[in-house]
Amino acid sequence: MLVRRLTFSAVLLLPWLPGTALAQDIQVDSEEIIVTGEKAGRTVKETTTSVAITTAERIRQENTQTIQDIYNRTANVSETYGSSGFTIRGINNKGVAAGGGADTATVYLDGAPLPNQALFGGPTDLWDVEQVEILRGPQSTIQGLNTLAGAVIITTREPSTDRWSADGRVLWTDQVDRTFSVAVGGPLIEDELGIRLSAERRADRGIIRNITRGGRDDSMRSLSLRGKLKWTPQALSGLTATLTYNRVRRDGGYLFEYVRTDLPDYYDHRRSTSDAEIRGLVRTDLAALDLDYEFGSGLTLTSVSSWSKVSGRSLTDGDNSPADEELIDNRYHFRTLTQEVRLNYRGERLSGLLGAWYYRRTGAVDADSRINIDTPTPTIVNLLRANGFPAASATSIANSYAVALPVIPVSYSADQPLRIETMALFGDARWRLTDRLSLIGGFRYDHERNRFAAETVATFIGTLPDPAAFAPAGNPVNTAVRAINQGVLGLVAQAGSPFASNARTFHAFLPKAGISMEWTPDLVTAFTVQRAYRSGGSSQNPARALLVPYDPEHSWNYEGSLRSTWLDGKLRLNANAFYVEWRDQQVNVFRGLNAYDYNTVNAGHSHLYGFEVEAEARPSAAFDAYASIGYVRTKFDDFELPAGTTSTVQLAGSEFAYAPRWTLAGGVNYRLGGGFTANANVNYRGAVYGDVGSNQATSRLPARTMANVRLGYDAGRWSLFGFVRNLFDEKYKQYARTDLPVAILGEPRTVGGGVELHW
């Protein structure tokens, strides 16, 4: 641990060591990076939102391969477990207590929103990506739907209209993970029409050996294809049209894979005992068309259209054992269409945008599973006592019954179609009252219609205990066991239902206001207040086969920002501090029949506060460094159930799941001369809880520190490099089940190398 702390300290202090040539005229250039996520074309200095930007240069320097790598290296951002989840300022992208159907954060690729089901196997790898922005804090005014916590914006590389170029890369690791990447592009019509094509093929053997079936549970193969056209017709000056198409096919492990923790040396020899196949299949097709027309006089008209189709299958062993007991088999398919039209204006005093947005998502989740439900012994005791059995006798009969039938095996199938349609008007503006003082304002009016439906079939597939094994016919115990058997069948039948649907309509007005002060050309502060929104809907209680409606949730967000440059532009220091009040939160309540007796209600009230500080320094042409620190404190203040609702979980007083209080990251780049380069980067995540509720201490996951290095030689046309991920082989768990000796483990130390070609 001491070595890790010293390494991290060195990352932070190296910019100020003697000999770093601060006097040289080298400037940090990130102030000129354009933030695209707020759709206003502002620089980092002009953007009050807390935004972390990873450029193509940083992606290459750190050998960053997936969006999860960026989550782990960004202040107040963290992955949860597997590859589909992440938190921004402690808020999970799917909601803080597993309730609700809408997301709280969305990933956009070239303007198209991705369903969360596509994140663990969709087009989020970083080959041929130009820039990644993580907008921390609500984006409900500009981005709208599913951005109460923030948004992730991925922009791929643009085609060139003046020269042809090609790039290639081969990566390999000691874990038998091979990646082959290529991209080529150039002008089809000189200075008018450009094209860029890219492809990446990955084959990963996996590291979790299945000792029941053989093979590896987490082996994976994927193919990503992208084509992009950019047209700037000379006959129509001011028009730019960009068409993008992405196609991803992934055949690999489930979105997370468990390792047995009751076997020796389980970190270095990862094994599973599942008898069923563990697979996650994802098929993603996505197209986006971006049209921009500059009228002159600061006016630009933009149209962004997107279409996506995502389908997949998630197959896993529910009991994680060699026995053929449980099988979870979920299939899903979604189609999403969006259309946005906006008018941007940038004048000397006034700048802003006004737009309209349309969104439609249709699809369904189909479940076809075999599950085991723990026999509800307390429920049986209560029923027996209500029918005249003394407490001791009722407990004895219930315990004996649970020995004969410890679990209730059920075949469960469900068809859950949905349709969401949203229309919105939005605006955002800056008015410079003076050369230094500006007013900030914005709004969004959102109208949503959604329909959720479900049809379920539940069948008992086990053998009921024989009443004669308990007592002769006519004996009260025999009669009681017969009644319990009928109760078990009734419990299973209760989970089945004919087709039913709920349609809901919601309206939301989301204002934003603020003020910005430019104290000097190198120091700007701002304060903003805005309202955020997550729509309501309907959820199904699997155990009771009920469709239960729930209402929207809202938050008020108060945020201050600082943007500054120092030392004649050699150092950039940015910071944001925030406080959020969140009411009517959508949470899942467990009502006691069994583990599947839950549904979403509006019962939570919470708050969170914290800050992010990020710094970049380039003291010399040969050296640069960067560091960030984030702090967030989350808490459920109240947990007030609606009338008629019960729950076995109490949220009041608990923190959000996967909400580390401290996140730190930093890195250094050396250009040693002669083409040799070096990068070292470190990231730290504080301890987190894997669950919510009053007993969340049992799910605590310790802090972890990850160090990575990359050493390379760049000859211009080609480069050769080696890397180590998790340099100190930090052993940590991403999630641990309390009912079974299994856990999701973090990435082990991985050594690899690569070759890049550029033409």
TORDO-305864 format. One record per residue (C-alpha): residue in three letters; x, y, z. Coordinates in pm, whole numbers, plus 50000, padded with zeros to 5 digits. Each point is the difference from the previous one (the first is absolute). Example, Ala and Ser with C-alpha at 12.3 -4.5 7.8 and 13.67 -1.06 7.14 Angstrom:
<recs>
ALA512304955050780/SER501375034449934/
</recs>
This chain:
<recs>
MET500005000050000/LEU502885023650076/VAL501394995049650/ARG496615008349850/ARG499695031750207/LEU503505011149903/THR499214993649635/PHE496855021050016/SER501825027850186/ALA502655000449732/VAL497365004249731/LEU498695031150175/LEU503385015350086/LEU502084993449689/PRO498875031749818/TRP501695021350266/LEU503304981450040/PRO503175019549915/GLY501124997049644/THR496584999449838/ALA500695032449815/LEU497005020450107/ALA501445030149824/GLN499534984849657/ASP497135014349796/ILE497814968950008/GLN496285003250058/VAL497234976250094/ASP497804998849691/SER496884984450153/GLU498375034250037/GLU499474999149623/ILE498224966550005/ILE496385004149894/VAL497354984350224/THR497394983949773/GLY497684985250263/GLU498245033050074/LYS499475006249627/ALA501185036050020/GLY503584996849870/ARG501555015250312/THR503524994750130/VAL500744984250337/LYS500545034750143/GLU496545011149884/THR498254968550130/THR498655001550355/THR499034963250004/SER502564977050158/VAL501454982449696/ALA502864975049984/ILE501454997149649/THR502164971649873/THR501595008249665/ALA501304976549733/GLU503525008850117/ARG499224989550359/ILE498334968149879/ARG503174990649816/GLN502395010850276/GLU498244979050264/ASN499144970949768/THR496355005250094/GLN497904973849825/THR496475001350144/ILE497635025450143/GLN500314982050335/ASP503685010350011/ILE498925036449979/TYR497384995650273/ASN502704987450236/ARG502355028949921/THR497525028550045/ALA499235018950320/ASN496594991450151/VAL499384973249738/SER500234962850066/GLU499014967349837/THR497704977750204/TYR500594963749904/GLY500224982749669/SER500125023949708/SER496505014249978/GLY499775022150306/PHE501615032250120/THR499345027750248/ILE500355037749960/ARG500265018650330/GLY498854968450175/ILE496864995849787/ASN499714967049815/ASN499135003349632/LYS496994977050060/GLY498775016350321/VAL501225000450358/ALA497714972850143/ALA499314978249694/GLY496615016449947/GLY498565016049689/GLY500274992249633/ALA501725031749877/ASP503755004750032/THR501625028150197/ALA502995003149765/THR500334992849629/VAL502904992249768/TYR499825017149660/LEU502004989149696/ASP500235026649728/GLY496725014550125/ALA498074967250033/PRO498894988250348/LEU500924964050087/PRO497654977850203/ASN501704988350318/GLN499644964149877/ALA502565008149729/LEU502655014650225/PHE501754967950097/GLY500314987949641/GLY499095029249777/PRO502065025949812/THR501825014950301/ASP503574988349934/LEU502365028649924/TRP501704990849675/ASP499915029649757/VAL498225021850257/GLU500795037149995/GLN498685011250340/VAL498064988050304/GLU498185024750225/ILE498484991350336/LEU497555027050103/ARG499554997650377/GLY496775013450136/PRO496525001949844/GLN499705005149626/SER496215000150002/THR499785034649841/ILE502134992249693/GLN500084962049966/GLY496614993450155/LEU498934964150054/ASN502064977550228/THR502675025450105/LEU499105009550358/ALA503534990150115/GLY501945009449688/ALA500974988149655/VAL502904983749817/ILE500725013349651/ILE502154979349761/THR501095016249674/THR501744979249735/ARG502685012449763/GLU498855021849711/PRO500754991649634/SER502545021749823/THR499175017349673/ASP503545010249908/ARG502304969750053/TRP499924962350031/SER501284983050314/ALA499954965850161/ASP500594986850349/GLY500464964950131/ARG500624984250338/VAL500634965750145/LEU499724993950377/TRP500764968550196/THR500204991350369/ASP501254972150220/GLN496324991350064/VAL499704988649636/ASP498005030549897/ARG500575010649638/THR498665031449832/PHE500435009749634/SER498955034949894/VAL500145019049671/ALA498675033049866/VAL500345017149662/GLY498545031849860/GLY500365028849762/PRO498295020749729/LEU497644984049752/ILE499605034949853/GLU502845023850083/ASP499035026250261/GLU496364989049981/LEU499264963750087/GLY502044979050243/ILE499664964750131/ARG501444981150297/LEU499674962950063/SER501144982150314/ALA499854964750134/GLU501104982150314/ARG500104962950072/ARG500604987250351/ALA500504964350121/ASP500404995050375/ARG500574964950139/GLY498765010650344/ILE501404993850347/ILE497144982350185/ARG500384962549955/ASN496844979650034/ILE500894967750181/THR496554984749945/ARG499515004549625/GLY503535008749892/GLY500955031149804/ARG499905036050121/ASP496885017950117/ASP501285034149889/SER501434991949659/MET498935025949746/ARG500095008049631/SER498825032549851/LEU499975018249668/SER499435037649971/LEU499545017449665/ARG499515037149937/GLY499545020949690/LYS499835037949991/LEU499375024349713/LYS500505037550018/TRP498705022749724/THR500715037249969/PRO498585008549657/GLN501685029249829/ALA496735007849822/LEU498325006650336/SER502485018450216/GLY499384996650372/LEU498444965249990/THR501674970450169/ALA498414965549996/THR501424970950198/LEU498614964849979/THR501204973150244/TYR499224963050017/ASN501194976350275/ARG499604962450009/VAL501134979050298/ARG499744962750054/ARG501084985850335/ASP499984963950114/GLY501454996950347/GLY499434994850366/TYR497015012850192/LEU500095036950092/PHE501684988850322/GLU501614967050097/TYR500314984750346/VAL503084983050143/ARG499874974450283/THR501495014850317/ASP499924967450196/LEU502794985449786/PRO503685006750081/ASP501955028449838/TYR496905012749821/TYR501535033349890/ASP502834984049804/HIS498074968849897/ARG496495011149917/ARG497554971349979/SER496274995149970/THR497824969250046/SER496925009649798/ASP498424971849804/ALA498175023349760/GLU501505020249719/ILE500935035650098/ARG499565022349697/GLY499145035549902/LEU499125005749636/VAL499575035649874/ARG499105012349652/THR500075037749947/ASP499315020349685/LEU500035037850021/ALA499735027849745/ALA500195037750047/LEU499635029049758/ASP501245034550103/LEU499155029949779/ASP501415034750076/TYR499355031249799/GLU501725032850084/PHE497925029749888/GLY502575025750101/SER499565027350259/GLY500554974050272/LEU496994978149909/THR500264962249948/LEU497144975849938/THR500644963950108/SER498074967949950/VAL501094968050175/SER498214967549914/SER500824966150147/TRP498744964549978/SER501194969550189/LYS499084963550033/VAL501294980250294/SER499294963550068/GLY501614975050228/ARG499814970050223/SER501244996750358/LEU500444964350117/THR501374990650342/ASP499874974050277/GLY497895013850284/ASP501404976750266/ASN503665000449886/SER500384963350087/PRO500624967049816/ALA496364990450059/ASP497415006549732/GLU497745021550216/GLU499585035649867/LEU500395015249658/ILE499465036949919/ASP499285006049632/ASN499015035449897/ARG499615012349644/TYR499485036249907/HIS499595021749695/PHE499615037749971/ARG499645024949718/THR500655036850063/LEU499315029749776/THR500925035950084/GLN499695032749814/GLU501325033550117/VAL499875033849828/ARG501635030450156/LEU501055035249913/ASN503265012850150/TYR500955036650021/ARG503305014850105/GLY500205037850018/GLU502125025450181/ARG497695002150302/LEU497494971849955/SER500674963649926/GLY497774970050032/LEU497804974449834/LEU496364990849958/GLY498924965249901/ALA497374972949971/TRP500474962950066/TYR498154967849929/TYR500814965650144/ARG498374966149952/ARG501144966750140/THR498154967249953/GLY501024965350104/ALA499554971950245/VAL501754977950251/ASP499124963249982/ALA500914977550292/ASP500044962149990/SER501604987750321/ARG500084973050262/ILE500305014750348/ASN499894988150359/ILE498065018950266/ASP500934993950362/THR497144983150180/PRO498425027950210/THR500194984050344/PRO498855030950198/THR496965003349775/ILE499104963350057/VAL500345004350378/ASN497655030049996/LEU497424981649791/LEU500064969650227/ARG499655021150312/ALA497085018749841/ASN498314966049956/GLY500354990050363/PHE503404983350025/PRO502055009350307/ALA503185019649929/ALA502324970750078/SER498054975749782/ALA499725024949714/THR503765006350008/SER500764962650013/ILE497734992049703/ALA501365029349794/ASN503624990250066/SER499314963749909/TYR498285011049681/ALA502975022449910/VAL502334970150040/ALA497864979849757/LEU499655029549757/PRO502795025250069/VAL499295019049677/ILE497025003249770/PRO501144993049640/VAL498145021149745/SER500025002849625/TYR499465037049930/SER499445017149668/ALA499065036049936/ASP499435022949706/GLN500425036950089/PRO499575023949704/LEU500405037350041/ARG499605031749798/ILE501345034250098/GLU499315031749801/THR501335033950105/MET499775034749848/ALA501745030650137/LEU500825036649946/PHE503225013350151/GLY502215030550009/ASP503235012650151/ALA501465035249991/ARG502795022650128/TRP499585037750019/ARG503095021150063/LEU498815029150214/THR503535013750005/ASP503334988549864/ARG500374978850314/LEU496554992250137/SER497624975949823/LEU496574986250078/ILE499214963349928/GLY496554986649928/GLY498374969349856/PHE496884978649998/ARG498534967849875/TYR496374990549968/ASP499694962349975/HIS496904979949909/GLU500174962050024/ARG497634971449931/ASN501054965250096/ARG498344966150005/PHE501244969750188/ALA498394965849966/ALA500614965150134/GLU498794964749957/THR501434973150229/VAL499744962550042/ALA501234982950317/THR499954962250045/PHE501074978450293/ILE502514974449865/GLY500984981750316/THR498524972450216/LEU497855009650296/PRO500654982950336/ASP497804969950070/PRO497655008050294/ALA500114963050102/ALA503725004050073/PHE499075024650275/ALA496974983050157/PRO497224975049914/ALA496955011449808/GLY497505017950220/ASN502715012450238/PRO500015038250033/VAL503665000849892/ASN499154980649683/THR497195024449931/ALA502315029450065/VAL502634987149751/ARG497294995449736/ALA498965036250058/ILE503615011849980/ASN500404981649668/GLN496975018049865/GLY501435032550130/VAL503274993749816/LEU498134993749676/GLY497955031350062/LEU503165020250061/VAL501394988749665/ALA496725005849819/GLN499865035050145/ALA503125008949798/GLY498224993049671/SER497705024749831/PRO498285006149667/PHE501105028849781/ALA499575033950171/SER501335034649926/ASN500235034750153/ALA500255032449801/ARG501345031050174/THR500435036349896/PHE502365025250162/HIS500915036649961/ALA503035017650144/PHE501305035549994/LEU503715001850078/PRO501415035050052/LYS503645010150033/ALA501485033150115/GLY503425012750093/ILE502625027049995/SER503595000449878/MET502835024250084/GLU503245003149805/TRP502265015750262/THR503004999249768/PRO500624983549661/ASP501434970750199/LEU497424997150280/VAL496254993649957/THR497454990050264/ALA496324991249964/PHE497014988350200/THR496994981749856/VAL496734985450124/GLN497984975049799/ARG497254974550032/ALA500464964249880/TYR497444973449922/ARG499534962649962/SER496724988649854/GLY497564976150162/GLY498544968049865/SER498834965650107/SER501824970050145/GLN499014963950038/ASN500114981850331/PRO501264965549886/ALA498654981250302/ARG496525015349988/ALA499775006049623/LEU498795035450063/LEU500675030949789/VAL500705027950247/PRO500165036649882/TYR502555024450141/ASP500475037549955/PRO502905021749881/GLU502835010850225/HIS501655034250007/SER503145016250133/TRP501225035550054/ASN503695004649930/TYR502165028750127/GLU503485002649853/GLY502985023550004/SER502884998349753/LEU503485014149959/ARG502095000749681/SER503555012950022/THR503414999949836/TRP503295008250171/LEU503705004049934/ASP499535016449661/GLY497764972149881/LYS502174970850113/LEU497544988750268/ARG496224995749978/LEU497924995550315/ASN496244994449987/ALA497574992250280/ASN496294994650062/ALA498084997150328/PHE496394988150020/TYR497044993250226/VAL496944979749890/GLU496584995550159/TRP498184969749858/ARG496344991950071/ASP497434973349911/GLN502774975849908/GLN499034968349820/VAL501114970450212/ASN499224963250010/VAL498174987950309/PHE500064963450107/ARG496664989250141/GLY500914967350169/LEU498534970549809/ASN503394990649850/ALA503015014949823/TYR497865007949693/ASP497315018850189/TYR501045035549911/ASN498915029849792/THR500855036749953/VAL498425027550211/ASN500785036750071/ALA501334998150355/GLY503445015750015/HIS501285034450095/SER503745005649999/HIS502755025549958/LEU503584999849879/TYR502845024949987/GLY503645001249901/PHE502575014049760/GLU502414992449715/VAL503395016149943/GLU502024993349685/ALA503435013049903/GLU502234997549695/ALA503555012749972/ARG502505000749714/PRO503215014550140/SER502074990349698/ALA499694985249655/ALA501334967150138/PHE497694996550297/ASP496395004750106/ALA497954988650297/TYR496364999050102/ALA498084992450317/SER496444999950129/ILE498234995550329/GLY496324994650068/TYR497964998550319/VAL496314991650038/ARG497824992650301/THR496624983649941/LYS497204991950243/PHE496404988549999/ASP498315023850240/ASP496524984950001/PHE498304968249890/GLU496255005850010/LEU497894972549845/PRO496745008349821/ALA496804989750175/GLY499364962949977/THR503614991249919/THR502284979550223/SER503704993049969/THR502634978650168/VAL502735025149905/GLN500655033350173/LEU502035025549800/ALA500055029750238/GLY503525007550117/SER501774978849740/GLU502335012249725/PHE499604993849629/ALA501534968049864/TYR503365003249821/ALA500365036150113/PRO503655003650108/ARG500605030650215/TRP503455005449851/THR501254994449647/LEU503475010849896/ALA501914996449676/GLY503165013349845/GLY502604993749737/VAL503245011849842/ASN501344999049645/TYR503685001149910/ARG501345004949650/LEU503564988550053/GLY501445009349662/GLY500904976949715/GLY496364989349974/PHE499784983950344/THR496915007550208/ALA498714990050343/ASN496705003250184/ALA499144991150358/ASN496515004650141/VAL498294991150325/ASN496385000250114/TYR498514994850345/ARG496434991650097/GLY498925001650361/ALA497974973050171/VAL496454994849869/TYR496904980950096/GLY498694974649753/ASP496405004650113/VAL497665024550172/GLY498014996650320/SER500565000250374/ASN502154968549984/GLN502205012149717/ALA503134996450216/THR499994962949908/SER500565009749634/ARG502985023350061/LEU502804997549744/PRO503425013850104/ALA501845028149822/ARG502284991249713/THR502885016549813/MET500924992349639/ALA503305009649837/ASN500724996649628/VAL503085006749785/ARG500745002049629/LEU503455002049839/GLY500385005549629/TYR502175008949704/ASP498485022049730/ALA501725000649663/GLY497325020949830/ARG498574975049752/TRP500024972550259/SER500244996050374/LEU500644971750242/PHE498914999850363/GLY499564978550307/PHE497615005150291/VAL499034986750340/ARG496505004250139/ASN499544996850377/LEU503755001950048/PHE499994990050367/ASP497444972249945/GLU497415015550231/LYS497574972950107/TYR496495013150047/LYS496364990349966/GLN497475018849794/TYR497084981650160/ALA499614971450247/ARG496824980450062/THR499094994350362/ASP497944968549936/LEU502574981149791/PRO503834997750004/VAL500385018249668/ALA501215034649902/ILE500735022049701/LEU503735007550007/GLY501895029649862/GLU502474997749714/PRO503294982850088/ARG503435012649901/THR500204998349623/VAL503175003449792/GLY499775007149632/GLY501425016749695/GLY498985015349674/VAL501035012649660/GLU498485030049824/LEU500355010249635/HIS499155034149857/TRP499935010449636/
</recs>
